[in-house]
Amino acid sequence: MKASGIKALLLDLDDTLFDDSHATAQAFAAFIAPHAARFAESETELLRRWRACVDRHWRRFESGELTIEQQRHERLRDFLGLPQLAEEEAAQLFQPYMDAYRRHRRLTPGAAGFLDATRRLTRIIVSNGGAEQQRDKLAHLGIAHHFRHVVTVDEAGVAKPDPRIFRHALALENLVPAACLMVGDDPARDIAPARKLGMAAYQVSHGRHAIVFEQLSQKLQTA
């Protein structure tokens, strides 16, 4: 990466700047408590199965098959083995999860310092999350002011890794790929498609957020 040529940052949100893994684990603990007696698995095993359900139905949301609310209820039906669960009951059962998820929203380690260190650059969120939820996260975390734009599936009409969502973000500021750096946690959704378009890309991962953010801050500040 030639840091001297970087004019803008495209940033994923969940598990990049926002600690989605932490919020999910805490939310699942709150959700599963009333139902734990139904299952023989340990809470760790149940959380692993829950994440598989989340991934399965999140992909359906990304493809446009489900709304964000529908995918929440579908993962609940899948996990509980209750395919005929009515919408109203599914929403009621899911509410403790949502309440706990919102209570446990926090930044990933090093994210705040990285955003402060890159103020001179144009920053754009590029996320596969729903627009309302992602904007609410940014406001709650106190970092919304850092971003010129928030690009989601709702605005772009497609989800990462579709190159059109990246092109949509670039077009908002008339940016060329060579002048942009993509930072994300997902090698398939964030890193590979950004590099294919000609952008530089850095991957963050659990336990390495602070290290990667510090390295990037130093590279971009000395450019």
C-alpha positions in Angstrom: 0.0 0.0 0.0 1.3 3.5 -0.9 -0.1 5.5 1.9 0.8 8.8 0.3 -1.8 8.1 -2.4 -4.7 7.3 0.0 -7.4 10.0 0.0 -10.3 8.1 1.4 -11.1 5.1 3.7 -14.0 2.7 3.1 -14.8 1.0 6.3 -16.9 -2.0 7.2 -18.8 -1.6 10.5 -19.7 -4.9 12.2 -16.7 -6.6 13.7 -14.5 -3.9 12.2 -15.4 -0.7 14.1 -18.3 -2.1 16.1 -17.8 -5.1 18.3 -20.6 -7.2 16.9 -19.2 -10.5 18.3 -19.4 -9.1 21.9 -22.9 -7.7 21.5 -24.1 -11.0 19.8 -22.7 -13.2 22.6 -24.3 -11.0 25.3 -27.6 -10.8 23.5 -27.6 -14.6 23.0 -27.0 -15.2 26.7 -30.0 -13.0 27.5 -32.2 -14.7 24.9 -31.3 -18.3 25.8 -31.8 -18.0 29.5 -35.5 -18.8 29.5 -35.1 -21.6 27.0 -31.9 -23.3 28.2 -33.7 -26.2 29.8 -35.0 -27.2 26.3 -31.5 -28.0 25.1 -28.9 -30.6 25.9 -26.0 -28.6 24.5 -23.8 -26.3 26.5 -24.2 -22.6 26.1 -21.0 -22.5 24.0 -22.4 -25.1 21.6 -25.7 -23.3 21.5 -24.0 -20.0 20.6 -22.1 -21.8 17.8 -25.4 -23.2 16.4 -27.0 -19.7 16.8 -24.2 -18.1 14.8 -24.8 -20.7 12.0 -28.5 -19.8 11.9 -27.6 -16.1 11.8 -25.2 -16.6 8.9 -27.7 -18.8 7.0 -30.5 -16.3 7.1 -28.3 -13.2 6.9 -27.2 -14.4 3.5 -30.9 -14.5 2.5 -31.2 -10.8 3.7 -28.1 -9.9 1.6 -29.6 -11.5 -1.5 -32.8 -9.5 -1.0 -35.0 -12.5 -0.2 -35.8 -11.3 3.3 -36.1 -8.0 5.1 -33.9 -7.4 8.1 -36.9 -8.1 10.4 -37.8 -11.3 8.6 -34.3 -12.7 8.8 -34.3 -12.2 12.6 -37.5 -14.2 12.9 -36.3 -16.8 10.5 -33.1 -17.4 12.4 -35.3 -17.8 15.6 -37.6 -20.3 14.0 -34.6 -22.2 12.6 -32.8 -22.3 16.0 -35.8 -23.3 18.0 -37.1 -25.8 15.4 -40.4 -24.0 15.2 -40.9 -23.3 11.5 -44.6 -22.3 12.0 -44.0 -19.7 14.7 -46.2 -16.7 14.0 -44.6 -13.3 13.3 -46.0 -11.7 16.5 -44.8 -14.5 18.7 -41.4 -14.5 17.0 -41.0 -10.8 17.6 -41.9 -11.1 21.2 -39.4 -14.0 21.7 -36.7 -12.1 19.9 -37.1 -8.8 21.9 -34.9 -9.8 24.9 -32.1 -10.5 22.3 -32.5 -7.1 20.7 -32.6 -5.3 24.0 -29.4 -6.9 25.2 -27.7 -6.4 21.9 -28.4 -2.7 22.1 -27.2 -2.5 25.7 -23.9 -4.1 24.8 -22.9 -2.0 21.8 -19.2 -0.9 21.9 -16.3 -0.1 19.7 -13.6 -2.6 18.8 -10.2 -2.0 20.5 -8.3 0.8 18.8 -11.2 1.9 16.7 -11.7 5.3 18.4 -8.0 6.2 18.1 -7.9 5.1 14.5 -10.8 7.3 13.6 -9.2 10.3 15.4 -5.9 9.7 13.6 -7.5 9.6 10.1 -9.7 12.8 10.4 -8.0 14.3 7.3 -9.3 11.6 5.1 -12.8 11.1 3.7 -14.3 8.1 5.5 -17.3 6.1 4.2 -19.0 3.2 5.8 -19.8 0.3 3.5 -21.9 -2.2 5.3 -24.2 -5.1 4.5 -26.4 -4.2 7.5 -29.7 -2.4 7.3 -29.5 1.4 7.0 -31.5 2.3 10.1 -29.8 -0.1 12.4 -26.3 0.8 11.2 -26.9 4.6 11.5 -28.3 4.0 15.0 -25.1 2.1 15.9 -22.9 4.9 14.7 -25.0 7.5 16.7 -24.9 5.3 19.9 -21.2 4.8 19.6 -20.6 8.5 19.1 -18.7 8.2 15.8 -21.3 9.2 13.2 -19.6 12.6 12.7 -16.5 10.8 11.3 -18.3 9.6 8.1 -19.2 11.5 5.0 -21.6 8.7 3.9 -23.1 5.5 5.1 -23.6 3.0 2.3 -25.7 0.0 3.0 -27.7 -2.6 1.0 -30.7 -0.3 1.2 -28.9 2.5 -0.7 -26.8 0.5 -3.1 -29.3 -2.2 -3.9 -26.7 -4.9 -3.6 -24.5 -6.4 -0.8 -20.8 -7.0 -0.5 -19.0 -8.7 -2.2 -20.9 -7.3 -5.2 -18.6 -4.7 -6.7 -21.5 -2.4 -7.3 -21.8 -1.5 -3.6 -18.1 -0.3 -3.7 -18.6 1.6 -6.9 -21.6 3.3 -5.4 -19.5 4.4 -2.4 -16.7 5.7 -4.7 -19.1 7.6 -6.9 -20.5 9.6 -4.0 -17.2 11.4 -3.8 -15.9 10.9 -7.3 -13.1 8.7 -6.0 -10.8 6.4 -7.9 -10.1 2.9 -6.4 -6.3 3.6 -6.3 -6.9 6.4 -3.9 -8.9 4.4 -1.5 -8.2 1.9 1.4 -10.8 -0.6 2.4 -10.7 -1.8 6.0 -12.8 -4.8 7.0 -12.9 -8.1 8.9 -14.3 -10.4 6.2 -11.8 -11.6 3.5 -14.6 -12.6 1.1 -17.0 -9.6 1.5 -14.5 -6.8 2.2 -10.9 -7.6 1.3 -11.0 -9.6 -2.0 -13.6 -7.5 -3.8 -11.9 -4.2 -2.8 -8.5 -5.5 -4.1 -10.1 -6.7 -7.3 -11.4 -3.2 -8.0 -7.9 -1.8 -7.4 -8.2 -0.6 -3.8 -5.7 -1.2 -1.1 -7.2 -3.3 1.7 -6.4 -4.2 5.3 -8.1 -7.0 7.3 -8.8 -6.7 11.0 -9.7 -9.8 13.1 -10.6 -10.7 16.6 -7.7 -10.0 19.0 -5.9 -8.0 16.4 -8.0 -4.8 16.0 -5.8 -2.6 18.1 -2.6 -3.8 16.4 -3.9 -3.3 12.9 -5.5 0.0 13.6 -2.2 1.3 15.2 -0.2 0.1 12.2 -2.6 1.7 9.8 -2.7 5.0 11.8 1.1 5.2 11.7 1.3 4.5 7.9 -1.4 7.0 7.1 0.0 9.7 9.4 3.5 9.5 8.0 2.3 9.6 4.4 
